[in-house]
Amino acid sequence: MKVTTLSTVLSKYSCVVVWGLREYSAATQRYVHSHMYTTMKKIGFPVLWCDNTSYNNELIPNGSLVLSTNHCCDKLEYDKSNWYVIFNTLDSIENCRNYLKLRVYGCMEAEKDCAAFDETTLFHKKNRILYQAFGTDLLPEEFKSPIFNTNNCINWVGSIWNDANNHGNISTIKRFETVLQKHNIKFCSYSELSDEENIVKIRESRLAPAIGGEFQTISMMPCRVWKNISYGHVCITNLQKSRDVFGDGVLYNNNLEELVEAALAIEKKEYIERTFEQQKIVAQKHTYLNWFYNIARALDEMGDL
């Protein structure tokens, strides 16, 4: 997506306000807030990122698009002059121009009568819910050139986790590590890296896989997919939704042993070509430019209250 396309649909808003998680936190959601903010800075759109404190309400310009998350918006005061977009909230917001509830695509079953904006974005107008996957934090012109390494280390940047519903990836990652050991490849895990450090680690990696837990493999597409491609690696994954996005170009297999063997067998020329083709898809549909555009589109379709 072009910057001018997003700038046009955002022109009705005086400012984008990212509410909460401004101070450093290891929470995954902070990276999302940070990428919302940096994307607006990059395209030159007015943006404010502030913490969840009552006095910061005075900083919000009239006519703003305000984005936040359910666990860091209890001090946010709603105003009739603004639009609000909140992650994971179940509440209605009465005193505003209009509001939208955000969900991560694939985290739950969506309503049957949703409108599909693309392969990983669904909008249910009546319930004011937008389901969408995150994209890469890089703009299309910032994508890194495809890279092919022959070392024996795979760098994993991000969470290895589980929850009470067993929706995490711990057990799958352990199986993945065992498979890599058979091929004399070391699995190196990193967290709390800067965006720049993340790019360096991924580009140093032999492969940059996007491995999901059992629940995630049903339909989710974590941000790691889009980021790793934009950083220069081909998508290697057990996420079945990837086939809807990348078609035959994706290296997908739910069998981790077969997935690793196939990935290691790819020659340099094919690896570079596959990466480049996937980068074209991500640049067109799966950056934070697209992510913001989908929000603006949903709000436009709902109109003002």
Secondary structure as the mmCIF struct_conf table of DSSP 4:
data_model
#
loop_
_struct_conf.conf_type_id
_struct_conf.id
_struct_conf.beg_label_comp_id
_struct_conf.beg_label_asym_id
_struct_conf.beg_label_seq_id
_struct_conf.end_label_comp_id
_struct_conf.end_label_asym_id
_struct_conf.end_label_seq_id
HELX_RH_AL_P HELX_RH_AL_P1 VAL A 3 LEU A 10
TURN_TY1_P TURN_TY1_P1 SER A 11 LYS A 12
BEND BEND1 SER A 14 SER A 14
STRN STRN1 CYS A 15 TRP A 19
BEND BEND2 GLY A 20 GLY A 20
BEND BEND3 GLU A 23 GLU A 23
HELX_RH_AL_P HELX_RH_AL_P2 THR A 28 ILE A 43
TURN_TY1_P TURN_TY1_P2 GLY A 44 GLY A 44
STRN STRN2 VAL A 47 CYS A 50
BEND BEND4 ASN A 52 ASN A 52
HELX_RH_3T_P HELX_RH_3T_P1 SER A 54 LEU A 59
HELX_LH_PP_P HELX_LH_PP_P1 ILE A 60 PRO A 61
TURN_TY1_P TURN_TY1_P3 ASN A 62 GLY A 63
STRN STRN3 SER A 64 THR A 69
HELX_RH_3T_P HELX_RH_3T_P2 ASN A 70 CYS A 72
TURN_TY1_P TURN_TY1_P4 ASP A 74 LYS A 75
HELX_LH_PP_P HELX_LH_PP_P2 LEU A 76 TYR A 78
TURN_TY1_P TURN_TY1_P5 LYS A 80 SER A 81
STRN STRN4 TRP A 83 PHE A 87
TURN_TY1_P TURN_TY1_P6 ASN A 88 ASN A 88
BEND BEND5 ASN A 95 ARG A 97
STRN STRN5 ASN A 98 VAL A 104
TURN_TY1_P TURN_TY1_P7 TYR A 105 GLY A 106
BEND BEND6 CYS A 107 MET A 108
HELX_LH_PP_P HELX_LH_PP_P3 GLU A 109 GLU A 111
TURN_TY1_P TURN_TY1_P8 LYS A 112 ASP A 113
STRN STRN6 ALA A 115 ASP A 118
TURN_TY1_P TURN_TY1_P9 GLU A 119 THR A 120
STRN STRN7 THR A 121 HIS A 124
TURN_TY1_P TURN_TY1_P10 LYS A 125 ARG A 128
STRN STRN8 ILE A 129 GLN A 132
STRN STRN9 THR A 136 THR A 136
BEND BEND7 ASP A 137 LEU A 138
HELX_RH_3T_P HELX_RH_3T_P3 PRO A 140 GLU A 142
HELX_LH_PP_P HELX_LH_PP_P4 PHE A 143 PRO A 146
BEND BEND8 ASN A 151 ASN A 152
STRN STRN10 CYS A 153 VAL A 157
BEND BEND9 GLY A 158 GLY A 158
TURN_TY1_P TURN_TY1_P11 ALA A 164 ASN A 165
BEND BEND10 GLY A 168 ASN A 169
HELX_RH_AL_P HELX_RH_AL_P3 ILE A 170 LYS A 182
TURN_TY1_P TURN_TY1_P12 HIS A 183 ASN A 184
STRN STRN11 LYS A 186 TYR A 190
BEND BEND11 GLU A 192 GLU A 192
HELX_RH_AL_P HELX_RH_AL_P4 ASP A 195 GLU A 204
BEND BEND12 SER A 205 ARG A 206
STRN STRN12 PRO A 209 ALA A 210
TURN_TY1_P TURN_TY1_P13 GLU A 214 PHE A 215
HELX_RH_AL_P HELX_RH_AL_P5 GLN A 216 SER A 219
HELX_RH_AL_P HELX_RH_AL_P6 CYS A 223 SER A 230
TURN_TY1_P TURN_TY1_P14 TYR A 231 GLY A 232
STRN STRN13 ILE A 236 THR A 237
BEND BEND13 ASN A 238 ASN A 238
TURN_TY1_P TURN_TY1_P15 GLN A 240 LYS A 241
HELX_RH_AL_P HELX_RH_AL_P7 SER A 242 PHE A 246
HELX_RH_3T_P HELX_RH_3T_P4 GLY A 247 GLY A 249
BEND BEND14 VAL A 250 VAL A 250
STRN STRN14 LEU A 251 TYR A 252
BEND BEND15 ASN A 254 ASN A 255
HELX_RH_AL_P HELX_RH_AL_P8 LEU A 256 ALA A 265
HELX_RH_AL_P HELX_RH_AL_P9 LYS A 268 LYS A 285
BEND BEND16 HIS A 286 HIS A 286
STRN STRN15 THR A 287 THR A 287
HELX_RH_AL_P HELX_RH_AL_P10 TYR A 288 MET A 302
#
